[in-house]
């Protein structure tokens, strides 16, 4: 008991900070039965059943690393609504602990109260509030934010002391942070952040260039990539097309993205979102609306404290902290410039920078603005550490800074404050919300779809949008975003608004416009794409439902589709065998479908006549073992054509030979010409990045094992490294 009392007294401020965060999580508990979905991100619901699908289709091992937490929670019986509180709690508590650990590494003699208040500022500010009242906070994208302080602290200690122990710990935390690299743009921005730190540390003479420094940085850079191999290696084959397609996309162009993802200098430095659709500019508390201007002004307090440090720069007591401060200021200037994008006064230079290959991935504000809170918190800590004679004034400022994100402390951040509804409304009263309750009817058909072991897809109708973005719009239950219901089923979806199949041909849009009375082409097309089921959304936009529902009824009457179940939200149909083509099949000749209804109607029967079902075994959702057909011919895979799908001939000795004749089949699918099957035992069809994923995981695993061995050896010899222990005490 005495030890416990001593521990509490010694760590009272640290524990007080944790208590504040616990209160924030508690007061922001989410309403029972609701989940989070909308925009580009959705919560991973039913994680214990959907995690495997995510692993194979995210194509990025780092994404799975994050969601594995929620897979475990779901296995332990934690429901989807309660998991929302875990998203919030893990984020803010993790950020607080990370900055606290950073401050103990860098500011070994700093006051505990200062450490607690600045750590709270890093965890709770208008930047973090923006993400939790927007649509990114409940996803893996912001995971990197948590680890920025501890990563930079270890990186600085490594540069300063030139001791590999700090580099090793840096690499371990980098691995844990890598879920933030599920979007590789964050990996690029973090790498640039480190590069600019090193450059300015050298420029401002905090670091002296030397052969040893260069050698240490090269070694760290090598391991930096090895630790991230499990997601970098499988991403490489996809990344070039992804970057280049941005410039030619019909949905979004780079110039448009740069113009619409910009921030002004004042809003950047006050940590406010550039659109002013968020707190404090969107002030939801009508009973105290008179405080709105006060909180707008208060949001500028952190940068004003930093600017005061510039004024008193020459009076800093610690010369090294003086050099660090000016370095951070220089990095802040560069990143602020990048956030202004192609607006005045940086239009010329940024227009050049963002058109460099790869830099266009940083078009979104979040990829760069994620570092601004840390830069401000770091500089504020330096100021507080160097001007102890103004202790009371500084403490007053820090308390006010912590209070800036008021909604965190009042509660219900998603229920009462979100850019999706006006400040006078809430999530239940307004027509659109991020908090949604998935109708029970979607859960009721899980057994029908999930118990079907046939390899097939699920198609959706009708059209819900015009832009080909893949966004679904179900106003009946206030949902707008990537279809969250997909996670309930163990089959891949063919989305009505998706453009990934036929180039410039959106089948749902064509079906919406079609009025000639012959609609049989739609079940033929959907069946040809290996979809056994159609979910027809009666909860979609009313006009599209009214256009399409009579056509579906006509198809049902003709026997072209079979109704399985109908309710207020959707009709579940199945495609009859006469229109359904298998996932993998043999075909004697390549019959190319033109992207129009007439071609589909005219050529479908010819495809059906030339087809023979392939005997295959699914190794995983992205790898298949196909028995050889003696007649040979073309082998067809009902997946959208992609050069990363590979087929290999495997002989009796197990040797693989890639089939090089890979062609566009049926207007959208993957086909391979098998000219000679003599001596071939089987054919492997595989999405190549998955093969690279296993190799990358092996490299990362071996690297982590090597680092563990280094640590065991290090601490066995040293028992306890004094600098490291001191840094964390």
SVG drawing of the C-alpha trace seen along z (x, -y; Angstrom):
<svg xmlns="http://www.w3.org/2000/svg" viewBox="-44 -40 78 75">
<polyline fill="none" stroke="black" stroke-width="0.4" points="0.0,0.0 2.9,-2.3 4.5,-1.7 1.2,-2.5 0.8,-5.8 4.4,-6.7 3.8,-5.8 0.7,-7.9 2.4,-10.9 5.3,-10.7 3.1,-10.4 0.1,-12.4 0.2,-14.8 0.7,-11.9 -2.2,-10.0 -4.3,-13.2 -3.8,-13.5 -5.0,-9.9 -8.0,-10.7 -8.9,-13.6 -8.7,-11.4 -10.8,-8.7 -13.4,-11.4 -13.3,-12.4 -13.9,-8.9 -16.7,-8.3 -18.6,-11.6 -18.4,-10.8 -19.8,-7.3 -21.7,-6.5 -25.5,-5.6 -26.2,-1.9 -26.7,-0.1 -24.9,-2.7 -21.8,-2.3 -19.6,-4.8 -19.7,-5.0 -19.5,-7.6 -17.2,-9.3 -14.0,-7.5 -13.8,-5.6 -16.0,-3.2 -15.7,-1.4 -14.7,2.3 -18.0,3.9 -18.4,7.6 -14.6,7.7 -14.3,11.4 -15.9,12.4 -14.7,9.6 -11.1,9.4 -9.9,12.2 -11.6,10.5 -9.9,7.2 -6.5,8.9 -6.6,10.2 -8.4,7.3 -6.7,4.3 -3.5,5.4 -1.5,3.8 -0.4,5.7 -0.1,2.5 -3.9,1.9 -4.5,5.4 -2.0,4.7 -4.3,1.9 -7.6,3.7 -6.3,6.8 -7.0,4.9 -10.6,4.7 -10.7,8.3 -9.5,9.3 -12.0,7.0 -14.8,8.5 -13.7,12.0 -13.8,11.1 -17.4,10.0 -17.0,6.2 -19.7,5.0 -19.3,2.6 -20.8,-0.5 -18.5,0.0 -15.6,0.3 -16.1,-3.3 -15.1,-4.3 -12.0,-2.1 -11.1,-4.0 -11.3,-7.3 -9.6,-6.0 -6.7,-4.3 -6.1,-7.4 -6.1,-10.1 -4.5,-8.0 -1.9,-6.7 -1.1,-10.2 -0.8,-11.4 1.5,-8.5 3.6,-9.0 4.2,-12.7 4.9,-12.1 7.5,-9.5 9.0,-11.8 9.2,-14.6 11.0,-12.3 13.5,-11.4 14.2,-15.0 13.5,-17.1 14.8,-15.0 14.6,-17.8 11.2,-19.3 8.4,-19.8 5.8,-17.1 2.9,-19.6 4.2,-21.1 4.7,-17.6 1.1,-16.7 -0.4,-19.8 1.5,-19.8 0.9,-16.1 -2.8,-16.8 -2.6,-19.5 -1.1,-17.0 -3.9,-14.4 -6.7,-17.0 -6.7,-19.9 -8.8,-21.2 -6.9,-19.0 -7.8,-15.8 -11.3,-17.1 -11.6,-17.7 -10.9,-14.0 -13.3,-12.7 -16.1,-15.0 -15.2,-14.2 -14.8,-10.8 -11.2,-9.8 -11.0,-9.3 -12.5,-5.9 -10.1,-4.3 -6.5,-3.4 -5.5,-6.5 -4.6,-8.7 -2.7,-5.9 0.6,-7.5 -0.3,-10.6 -0.1,-8.6 3.5,-7.6 5.0,-10.8 6.3,-12.1 8.0,-8.9 9.4,-8.3 10.9,-11.8 12.2,-11.6 14.1,-8.3 15.2,-9.7 16.7,-12.8 18.4,-10.7 19.8,-8.5 21.2,-11.5 22.5,-13.2 24.1,-10.2 24.9,-8.1 23.9,-5.0 22.1,-2.2 19.9,-1.3 17.8,-4.4 17.7,-3.5 16.5,0.0 13.7,-1.3 12.8,-3.8 12.4,-0.9 10.2,1.0 7.9,-1.9 8.0,-2.5 6.7,1.0 3.8,0.3 3.1,-3.0 3.1,-1.5 -0.7,-1.0 -0.7,-4.7 1.1,-3.9 -1.9,-2.0 -2.1,-5.1 1.5,-5.2 1.2,-9.0 1.7,-9.1 4.9,-7.1 6.2,-9.6 5.2,-12.6 6.8,-11.1 10.0,-10.4 10.1,-13.9 9.5,-15.1 12.6,-13.3 14.6,-14.5 13.8,-18.1 14.6,-17.7 18.1,-16.4 18.7,-19.1 17.7,-21.9 19.6,-20.4 22.7,-20.5 22.0,-24.0 21.4,-25.4 24.4,-23.5 22.6,-21.2 24.3,-18.4 27.8,-18.4 28.1,-16.5 30.5,-13.6 31.2,-10.2 29.7,-8.4 26.5,-10.5 26.1,-9.6 26.9,-6.0 24.3,-5.8 21.6,-7.4 22.3,-5.0 22.0,-2.0 18.8,-3.4 17.4,-4.1 18.1,-0.5 16.3,0.9 13.6,-1.7 12.6,0.0 13.2,3.5 10.8,3.0 8.2,1.7 8.8,4.4 5.5,6.2 3.5,3.4 6.0,1.7 6.9,4.7 3.3,5.7 2.4,2.0 5.2,1.4 3.4,3.1 0.3,1.1 1.6,-2.3 2.8,-3.5 -0.7,-3.0 -2.3,-4.5 -0.3,-7.7 -0.5,-8.1 -4.2,-7.4 -4.8,-10.4 -3.7,-12.7 -6.0,-11.1 -9.0,-10.2 -12.4,-11.3 -13.6,-11.4 -10.9,-13.7 -7.9,-15.5 -4.7,-16.6 -5.3,-20.3 -8.8,-20.1 -7.5,-18.2 -4.8,-20.8 -7.3,-23.6 -9.8,-22.0 -7.4,-20.6 -5.8,-23.8 -5.5,-25.7 -4.8,-29.3 -1.8,-30.2 -3.9,-31.4 -6.1,-28.3 -3.1,-26.0 -1.4,-27.6 -4.5,-27.6 -5.0,-23.8 -8.5,-24.6 -9.8,-22.8 -9.5,-25.0 -13.2,-24.9 -14.4,-26.4 -17.0,-23.7 -15.7,-22.5 -15.3,-23.8 -14.7,-26.6 -16.1,-28.3 -19.0,-25.9 -20.1,-26.5 -22.8,-24.0 -23.6,-25.3 -26.4,-27.8 -26.9,-28.5 -23.4,-30.0 -23.0,-31.3 -21.5,-34.4 -18.3,-32.4 -17.8,-31.5 -15.4,-34.4 -13.6,-33.7 -12.8,-30.2 -11.9,-31.3 -9.4,-33.6 -8.3,-31.0 -7.4,-28.6 -4.6,-30.9 -3.1,-30.8 -0.6,-27.9 1.0,-29.7 1.0,-33.0 3.0,-31.2 5.4,-29.9 5.8,-33.4 6.6,-34.8 9.5,-32.3 10.8,-33.8 10.8,-37.2 12.7,-35.9 14.8,-33.4 18.1,-34.9 17.3,-34.5 16.9,-30.7 18.8,-29.2 19.7,-25.9 21.7,-26.5 20.8,-23.1 17.1,-23.7 17.6,-27.0 18.9,-25.2 16.1,-22.7 13.5,-25.5 14.8,-27.3 14.9,-23.9 11.3,-23.2 10.3,-26.7 11.9,-26.1 10.1,-22.7 6.8,-24.3 7.4,-27.0 8.0,-24.4 5.0,-22.3 2.7,-25.4 3.8,-26.3 2.9,-22.9 -0.5,-23.2 -1.3,-26.4 -0.9,-24.4 -1.4,-26.4 -2.7,-29.5 -1.0,-32.8 1.9,-33.3 3.2,-29.8 1.4,-29.0 4.4,-28.8 6.7,-26.6 3.9,-24.3 2.6,-23.8 6.0,-22.5 6.5,-20.4 3.1,-18.6 3.5,-17.7 6.7,-15.8 6.0,-12.1 4.8,-10.7 4.3,-14.1 0.7,-14.2 -0.1,-11.6 0.2,-14.4 -2.6,-16.4 -4.9,-15.9 -4.3,-18.3 -4.2,-15.6 -1.0,-14.0 0.9,-17.2 -1.1,-18.8 -0.8,-15.7 2.7,-17.0 1.6,-20.6 0.3,-19.8 3.5,-18.0 5.7,-20.9 3.6,-23.4 3.6,-21.2 7.4,-20.6 8.1,-24.4 5.7,-25.2 7.5,-22.7 10.8,-24.3 9.5,-27.7 8.0,-26.5 11.2,-24.7 13.4,-27.8 11.3,-30.5 10.6,-29.1 10.5,-32.6 7.2,-33.1 5.9,-29.9 2.4,-31.1 1.8,-32.9 2.9,-29.9 0.8,-27.5 -2.2,-29.8 -1.6,-29.7 -1.2,-25.9 -4.5,-25.4 -6.3,-27.7 -4.7,-25.7 -5.9,-22.4 -9.5,-23.9 -9.6,-24.9 -11.3,-21.7 -14.3,-22.3 -16.6,-19.6 -14.2,-16.9 -15.1,-18.0 -18.8,-18.6 -19.4,-15.3 -21.2,-13.6 -18.8,-14.8 -20.4,-12.8 -24.0,-13.1 -24.0,-16.9 -21.1,-18.3 -20.2,-17.1 -19.7,-18.9 -22.6,-16.7 -25.3,-18.6 -25.7,-22.3 -24.7,-23.4 -28.4,-23.7 -29.1,-20.1 -27.8,-16.6 -27.3,-13.2 -30.9,-12.0 -32.7,-15.1 -30.6,-15.8 -30.9,-13.9 -27.3,-12.8 -24.9,-11.6 -21.8,-9.6 -23.5,-7.7 -25.8,-5.2 -27.8,-2.2 -27.6,0.6 -31.1,2.0 -31.5,5.5 -32.7,6.7 -29.1,6.6 -28.0,8.9 -30.9,11.3 -29.5,12.3 -26.0,13.1 -26.8,16.8 -28.1,16.9 -25.0,15.3 -22.4,16.5 -23.5,20.2 -23.3,20.3 -19.8,21.9 -19.9,21.2 -17.2,18.8 -19.2,15.8 -19.8,12.1 -22.8,9.9 -23.9,7.1 -25.8,4.1 -28.5,2.0 -29.8,-0.6 -27.5,-3.4 -27.2,-5.9 -24.8,-8.5 -23.5,-10.0 -19.7,-10.3 -18.4,-6.7 -16.8,-7.1 -18.1,-3.9 -19.9,-5.9 -23.3,-4.5 -26.2,-6.7 -29.0,-5.2 -31.0,-8.1 -33.6,-5.9 -31.1,-5.2 -28.9,-8.3 -25.9,-6.5 -23.6,-8.1 -20.2,-6.5 -18.4,-3.3 -21.0,-0.6 -20.6,0.5 -22.9,3.5 -20.2,5.3 -18.4,6.2 -21.4,8.4 -20.9,10.8 -18.0,13.1 -18.3,12.3 -16.8,9.5 -19.3,6.8 -19.8,5.5 -20.9,2.0 -23.5,0.2 -21.4,-3.0 -18.0,-1.3 -16.0,-2.0 -13.4,0.8 -15.0,3.2 -15.8,1.8 -14.0,-1.3 -16.4,-4.2 -19.4,-1.9 -21.3,-2.1 -23.8,0.8 -26.1,-0.6 -26.3,-4.0 -27.1,-2.3 -29.8,-0.2 -31.2,-3.4 -31.4,-5.1 -32.5,-2.1 -36.2,-2.3 -36.4,0.1 -38.2,2.9 -35.5,5.5 -33.6,5.6 -32.3,9.1 -28.8,7.8 -28.4,6.7 -28.7,10.2 -26.6,11.6 -23.9,9.0 -24.1,9.5 -24.1,13.3 -21.1,13.1 -19.2,11.2 -19.8,14.2 -22.4,12.5 -24.9,15.0 -26.8,12.4 -28.2,8.9 -29.1,6.6 -31.6,4.2 -31.6,1.2 -35.1,-0.2 -33.4,-2.4 -31.4,-4.2 -32.2,-7.6 -35.9,-7.6 -35.8,-8.6 -33.3,-5.8 -35.4,-3.2 -38.5,-4.4 -36.6,-4.1 -35.3,-0.6 -37.8,1.2 -40.4,1.8 -37.6,3.2 -36.6,5.6 -40.2,6.7 -40.4,7.4 -37.1,9.4 -38.5,11.4 -41.7,12.2 -39.7,13.3 -37.6,15.7 -34.4,13.7 -33.9,13.2 -35.3,15.0 -36.5,13.1 -35.3,14.6 -36.4,12.0 -38.0,8.6 -38.3,6.0 -38.5,2.2 -34.8,1.7 -33.9,4.1 -34.9,7.0 -32.4,9.9 -32.4,11.7 -30.4,14.6 -29.1,15.1 -30.4,18.3 -27.9,20.9 -28.7,20.0 -27.0,16.6 -24.4,17.4 -20.8,18.0 -18.3,19.6 -15.4,17.7 -12.8,19.6 -13.6,21.2 -12.1,22.6 -13.1,20.9 -12.2,22.0 -12.0,18.5 -11.9,15.0 -15.2,13.3 -14.9,9.7 -17.9,7.9 -18.3,4.3 -19.5,2.0 -23.1,1.7 -26.4,3.6 -26.7,4.8 -23.2,6.5 -24.0,8.2 -27.3,9.6 -25.9,10.7 -22.7,12.3 -23.6,13.8 -25.0,17.1 -21.9,17.6 -19.7,17.2 -21.9,19.7 -21.6,22.2 -17.8,22.0 -17.4,22.3 -16.4,25.1 -16.3,24.9 -12.8,25.2 -12.0,27.5 -10.2,25.3 -9.3,25.1 -9.2,21.8 -5.9,21.5 -6.9,18.0 -9.2,15.4 -6.4,14.2 -4.8,17.6 -6.3,20.5 -5.1,23.9 -6.6,25.0 -6.7,28.6 -5.3,28.8 -7.8,29.2 -6.4,31.5 -8.2,29.5 -6.5,26.4 -7.5,23.0 -8.2,19.8 -8.6,19.8 -10.8,16.9 -10.8,15.4 -13.9,13.3 -12.0,10.4 -11.5,6.9 -8.5,7.0 -5.3,6.1 -1.7,6.8 -1.0,7.9 -3.1,11.0 -0.6,13.7 -1.1,17.3 1.7,19.9 2.1,23.4 3.3,25.9 5.0,29.1 5.4,32.4 8.6,31.1 6.8,28.1 8.6,25.6 6.5,22.6 6.5,20.8 4.5,17.6 2.0,17.6 2.9,14.4 -0.1,14.2 -2.4,12.3 -5.3,10.6 -8.6,8.7 -11.4,11.2 -15.1,10.6 -14.5,6.9 -13.4,6.7 -11.9,10.0 -8.5,11.6 -7.7,14.3 -4.6,16.4 -3.9,18.3 -2.7,21.9 -0.9,23.1 0.6,26.3 -0.4,28.1 1.8,31.2 3.6,32.2 1.7,29.5 0.3,30.8 -1.7,27.7 -2.1,23.9 -1.8,21.4 -3.7,18.1 -2.7,15.5 -2.9,11.8 0.8,11.1 1.0,8.5 -0.3,11.2 2.7,13.3 4.9,10.2 3.0,9.7 4.1,13.1 7.7,12.3 7.5,8.8 6.1,10.3 9.0,12.7 11.5,9.9 9.8,7.8 9.6,10.7 13.3,11.6 14.2,7.9 12.1,7.7 13.7,10.9 17.2,9.5 16.3,6.4 14.9,8.5 18.2,10.5 20.1,7.2 18.1,5.9 18.4,9.1 22.2,9.1 22.4,5.4 20.5,5.6 22.1,8.8 25.5,7.1 24.6,3.8 21.8,5.0 20.4,1.5 21.4,-1.2 21.7,-4.4 20.8,-6.9 17.7,-5.0 16.5,-4.4 17.2,-8.0 15.3,-9.2 12.2,-7.3 12.3,-8.2"/>
</svg>
